[in-house]
Amino acid sequence: MTNTTINGATFARMVLTGAHHLSNNADKIDALNVFPVPDGDTGTNMNLSITSGANEVKQANEQNVSDIANAFAKGLLMGARGNSGVILSQLFRGFAKGIEGKKELDIAGFVSGLESGVNTAYKAVMKPVEGTILTVAKDTANEAKKLADSESDIILFTEKVVAAAKASLKRTPDLLPVLKEVGWWIVVDKV
């Protein structure tokens, strides 16, 4: 049986599971923090921001993905900490805008959300630098668009999109030399 959509309850669980996973790995992400300054707080800032978004999702009694995405984006924006939190809030603000009005999320909607998230985040950063979360988001959205033509099962689609994001992440040291200098990819492989 092919799964063609993600309903609101599943989408909310995806958001909350992602927030939980980030919370469990925030200290490892802090250790990765070398750009733009090695202040060691990226994981903490992302965790605080995502937790704020997740709390909004928990409090929302919404049934459709659009409303859940809007609640998450609102919480992220209100709780955004540091550059990483602001960029995350913009990625998800754009994602919510890209799926506006959708009760369920299909592959086309997922792609639209990713592309809108990337556009929103790039516009929010004064001088975007490749080799950062922005690159990973852009590469992921581009790959999702390609996959949409060949994949009809949204579960398989999302698994392939996650694999594409991981592949992009592994390429970031080639785009941002400071990552290569500090052996960043070694730590990434442990997260």
Salt bridges, closest charged atoms under 4 A:
GLU115 OE2 - LYS145 NZ 3.69
GLU130 OE1 - LYS138 NZ 3.25
ASP139 OD2 - ARG171 NH2 3.33
GLU151 OE1 - LYS160 NZ 2.81
ASP174 OD1 - LYS180 NZ 2.83
ASP189 OD1 - LYS170 NZ 3.63
